[in-house]
């Protein structure tokens, strides 16, 4: 049976200035960096244009590549690469609690786990409310077999605090499996207990916060698409709880992660969705959103708007009154200074960036080994780019000291990147000793992952503006800021 030509993809390729070879090369590169190995060439793209439909995640990757090139969101359906029934089928509404249960069950299933962990980041429905299917329905609450007890609220709060502390101290390798088991089995069970409207709202908010933490730990573990699904489930619960503050925090966190892996169109869309809520938010959250916008503007090369957002964010950090220990009501000075350092590094203001990273470390608790290691590693990268080799070696030594306490693929990628940048100086005695010290991870023995990609800026798949933006992206940073 003859195939119908793909009339959607060809115009997008022309608009992006991409050849068949460009697209094939970009799919191979982006796929490899999201743990999918492809060997496509221009002939494969010609088949797609002729009507062939590649299996997922290829349509998602093509959509992401076109989104980066065009500077706007292109969904998989808009590429014409989805099978007809898949493209036309309306999303199946799923409540957030059901989505969390299904994700947890799939992670436990050996036959589904591999595909789930390797899901790529998807441009479709970036601000959508649920994982995996689409907009969330209403959770089936208030009809369970037992009433919600006061101790249940205490358990949710206690576990949230404990898991957040463990994640910041030791990384996703130490926290994610237990956190996922609690969120997708125990925590969601509270959503179906008999409860009043006020109790139900409180539980939804607590579980949404746990889902956000699980999403952040999943992203730290480099399971990009899966992290996105946990984020959507948390966002759906925050909407059901009618908590605008948490909705904005989740959207901004997703935006920062999209920027971190180089998907600026997604990052911009998510940041704009969060900004639409800004008037209703406390000072700390407004500062959090503004610092995220500053990083996006910096990655896009807009220094004036970036610095303006950073200055406004600083004002709101000073005005915030919430206790710094509450991650959902406060934006700590340590976190803000880390983000300031990232923004200034993206703008190539290296000296003040180093000062900001140092200020962050001065305020960061000693037991936050994961975040301290990420900040120190970025500080070392910035010092190296300034030509301050000995200072960079000192920072790298401090990073390796923190690394011994942490199991974090994100940190491993940063160290791998720094390792590559310092190699030209390997004959220097300090550098030589540090390169020998930076071996496989002390806990897992694994080599550094090739994570948090940015497509090469020299590809003709990228416009001049996006090439400049891609060159400015600080790959693999994205600490909890």
Secondary structure as the mmCIF struct_conf table of DSSP 4:
data_model
#
loop_
_struct_conf.conf_type_id
_struct_conf.id
_struct_conf.beg_label_comp_id
_struct_conf.beg_label_asym_id
_struct_conf.beg_label_seq_id
_struct_conf.end_label_comp_id
_struct_conf.end_label_asym_id
_struct_conf.end_label_seq_id
HELX_LH_PP_P HELX_LH_PP_P1 UNK A 2 UNK A 5
TURN_TY1_P TURN_TY1_P1 UNK A 7 UNK A 8
HELX_RH_AL_P HELX_RH_AL_P1 UNK A 9 UNK A 16
TURN_TY1_P TURN_TY1_P2 UNK A 17 UNK A 17
HELX_RH_AL_P HELX_RH_AL_P2 UNK A 20 UNK A 33
TURN_TY1_P TURN_TY1_P3 UNK A 34 UNK A 35
HELX_RH_AL_P HELX_RH_AL_P3 UNK A 42 UNK A 49
TURN_TY1_P TURN_TY1_P4 UNK A 50 UNK A 51
HELX_LH_PP_P HELX_LH_PP_P2 UNK A 54 UNK A 55
TURN_TY1_P TURN_TY1_P5 UNK A 56 UNK A 57
HELX_RH_AL_P HELX_RH_AL_P4 UNK A 58 UNK A 70
TURN_TY1_P TURN_TY1_P6 UNK A 71 UNK A 71
BEND BEND1 UNK A 72 UNK A 72
TURN_TY1_P TURN_TY1_P7 UNK A 76 UNK A 76
HELX_RH_3T_P HELX_RH_3T_P1 UNK A 77 UNK A 79
TURN_TY1_P TURN_TY1_P8 UNK A 80 UNK A 80
BEND BEND2 UNK A 82 UNK A 82
HELX_RH_AL_P HELX_RH_AL_P5 UNK A 84 UNK A 88
BEND BEND3 UNK A 89 UNK A 89
HELX_LH_PP_P HELX_LH_PP_P3 UNK A 90 UNK A 93
STRN STRN1 UNK A 94 UNK A 95
HELX_RH_AL_P HELX_RH_AL_P6 UNK A 96 UNK A 108
HELX_RH_AL_P HELX_RH_AL_P7 UNK A 110 UNK A 117
TURN_TY1_P TURN_TY1_P9 UNK A 118 UNK A 118
HELX_LH_PP_P HELX_LH_PP_P4 UNK A 119 UNK A 121
TURN_TY1_P TURN_TY1_P10 UNK A 124 UNK A 127
BEND BEND4 UNK A 129 UNK A 129
BEND BEND5 UNK A 131 UNK A 135
STRN STRN2 UNK A 136 UNK A 137
BEND BEND6 UNK A 142 UNK A 142
BEND BEND7 UNK A 144 UNK A 146
STRN STRN3 UNK A 147 UNK A 147
HELX_RH_AL_P HELX_RH_AL_P8 UNK A 150 UNK A 170
HELX_RH_AL_P HELX_RH_AL_P9 UNK A 172 UNK A 181
HELX_RH_PI_P HELX_RH_PI_P1 UNK A 182 UNK A 187
HELX_RH_AL_P HELX_RH_AL_P10 UNK A 188 UNK A 190
TURN_TY1_P TURN_TY1_P11 UNK A 191 UNK A 192
BEND BEND8 UNK A 193 UNK A 193
STRN STRN4 UNK A 194 UNK A 194
HELX_RH_AL_P HELX_RH_AL_P11 UNK A 197 UNK A 220
TURN_TY1_P TURN_TY1_P12 UNK A 221 UNK A 222
HELX_RH_AL_P HELX_RH_AL_P12 UNK A 224 UNK A 240
TURN_TY1_P TURN_TY1_P13 UNK A 241 UNK A 242
HELX_RH_AL_P HELX_RH_AL_P13 UNK A 244 UNK A 260
TURN_TY1_P TURN_TY1_P14 UNK A 261 UNK A 262
HELX_RH_AL_P HELX_RH_AL_P14 UNK A 264 UNK A 275
TURN_TY1_P TURN_TY1_P15 UNK A 276 UNK A 277
HELX_RH_3T_P HELX_RH_3T_P2 UNK A 278 UNK A 280
BEND BEND9 UNK A 281 UNK A 281
HELX_RH_AL_P HELX_RH_AL_P15 UNK A 283 UNK A 299
TURN_TY1_P TURN_TY1_P16 UNK A 300 UNK A 301
HELX_RH_AL_P HELX_RH_AL_P16 UNK A 303 UNK A 319
BEND BEND10 UNK A 322 UNK A 322
TURN_TY1_P TURN_TY1_P17 UNK A 324 UNK A 325
TURN_TY1_P TURN_TY1_P18 UNK A 327 UNK A 329
HELX_RH_AL_P HELX_RH_AL_P17 UNK A 333 UNK A 346
TURN_TY1_P TURN_TY1_P19 UNK A 347 UNK A 348
HELX_RH_AL_P HELX_RH_AL_P18 UNK A 350 UNK A 363
BEND BEND11 UNK A 364 UNK A 364
TURN_TY1_P TURN_TY1_P20 UNK A 366 UNK A 367
HELX_RH_AL_P HELX_RH_AL_P19 UNK A 369 UNK A 385
TURN_TY1_P TURN_TY1_P21 UNK A 386 UNK A 387
HELX_RH_AL_P HELX_RH_AL_P20 UNK A 389 UNK A 403
TURN_TY1_P TURN_TY1_P22 UNK A 404 UNK A 405
HELX_RH_AL_P HELX_RH_AL_P21 UNK A 409 UNK A 422
HELX_RH_3T_P HELX_RH_3T_P3 UNK A 423 UNK A 425
TURN_TY1_P TURN_TY1_P23 UNK A 426 UNK A 427
BEND BEND12 UNK A 428 UNK A 428
HELX_RH_AL_P HELX_RH_AL_P22 UNK A 429 UNK A 437
BEND BEND13 UNK A 440 UNK A 440
TURN_TY1_P TURN_TY1_P24 UNK A 442 UNK A 444
HELX_LH_PP_P HELX_LH_PP_P5 UNK A 446 UNK A 449
BEND BEND14 UNK A 452 UNK A 452
TURN_TY1_P TURN_TY1_P25 UNK A 457 UNK A 458
BEND BEND15 UNK A 459 UNK A 459
TURN_TY1_P TURN_TY1_P26 UNK A 460 UNK A 461
BEND BEND16 UNK A 462 UNK A 462
HELX_RH_AL_P HELX_RH_AL_P23 UNK A 464 UNK A 472
TURN_TY1_P TURN_TY1_P27 UNK A 475 UNK A 476
#
